């Protein structure tokens, strides 16, 4: 079982850093499609990812076609506010990819129209344009993991100084 999060031309370092941290905490691979709006050695990117950044299973591609070429036959879901289907309506297969677009514009519509059946959305009120990218990625990652009963993840916590009653 493995999930892959794909960021198509991400622009904001802190979003990518936060998503990287989520990926490390959940065993998910992170794929970045250029151009990026920041450098991978950006201190803000690494700060958002905290000390986890060095542990990320990171893959970087020159463009969308390079991503497709290097992941032949990949089952890709496209997270977009333009989709007809809600993200919880999908039973995500093992080893799938969930792609998110850049913060300012989302995934290009040329890609979406070719993949209408695998486009999914997170419901929102009225005229809300979108959620924060790192929040959206976390929502989708945890839906994938919930469908697998959070297998392999620690599901109970411990207090540091006190004990539960």
PyMOL commands that set and color helices and strands:
alter all, ss='L'
color gray80, all
select helices_A, chain A and resi 13-26+43-48+50-55+64-70+87-89+109-113+116-118+133-146
alter helices_A, ss='H'
color red, helices_A
select strands_A, chain A and resi 3-8+29-33+58-61+76-79+85-86+96-100+119-121
alter strands_A, ss='S'
color yellow, strands_A
deselect
rebuild
show_as cartoon
